[in-house]
Amino acid sequence: MNKEEMKAWESTRSKGMLKYILINGLLAWGLPMFIAIAFMNKPFAEGITSKAAIVHCVVWPLAGLVFGAITWYISQFRYKKAAKSLNQTNT
């Protein structure tokens, strides 16, 4: 992670983990996957209360939240590692 990426992550991080997970996980990944898979698998063909539709409505939002949480922690790890190496080179 370079200095520009660190500054960008600091800005993102200051907005909070919950906001990051909701926007980058749920809205930016979970929702597009929900829509894409809905067109490919047609889970609503048997109605909105069918088992496939209910599973679809639960799985993709949860997957988006998990994706957001994982990317948050990966970014945090990369940031802390870069900050530590930057501090070691400055001292």
N, C-alpha and C positions, 0 to 999 in steps of 0.2 A: 504494500500500500504506500503510495507516494504522498507527498505533502498536500497536494490538491485533493486527493481522495480522502485523506484524513480530515481536512477542513469540511468537505462535503458531508462526511459521516458525522462529524461533530454537530453540524447544523441539523441533520436528520435526527440524530440521537437526542438533541435538546428538545425535540417535539414530543418525545416519549415513545416507549415501546408499544403501548396499546394502539396509538395512532398509526405507527409504522405497520404493525401486524394487520390492522383493519384495512389500511389503504393498499399496502404492497402485497399482502397475503390474500385477504378476502376479496377486495375489489379488483386488484390488478392481476391476480392469478386464479382465484377460486371462481369468480363470476365468469370470466372468459371460458374456463374449462367447463363450467356448468352449461353454458350456451353451446359450446362446440360439441360436447358429448350428447347434448339433447338433440342436436341435428343429426348426429351420426347413429345413435342407438335408439332414438325415438321412445324414451321411457314413458312419455305421456300418451302413447297411442291407445292404451286401454283406459285412460282417464287419469285425472290428477290424484285420485286416491288409490291407484294401483300400487302394488308392492314395489315395482320398478321405479315409479315416480317418487315414492316416499324415500326410497334408498337414495335416489339421485339427488333429491332435495336436502338430504342430510350429509351425504358423503362429500360432495364438492365444496360446500361452505366450510366443513370441518377440515378438509384437505388444504383449503386456502389459509385457514388459521394456522395449521401446522407448518405449512410452507413459509408463512410470514415469520413465525417464531424461529424456525430453523435458520432462515436467512438473517434474522436479527442477531442471533447468537454467533453465527459465522462472521458477520461483520464486526461484532464486538471483539471476537477473538483476534481477527486480523488487525483491528485498530489497536488493541492493547499490545500485541506483538510488535507492531510498527512503532508505537510510542516508546516501548521499552528499548528497542534497538536504536531509536533516535536519541533517547536519553543517554544511552551507553556511548554513542559516538560523540556526543557533546561534552561528556565529562572526561 
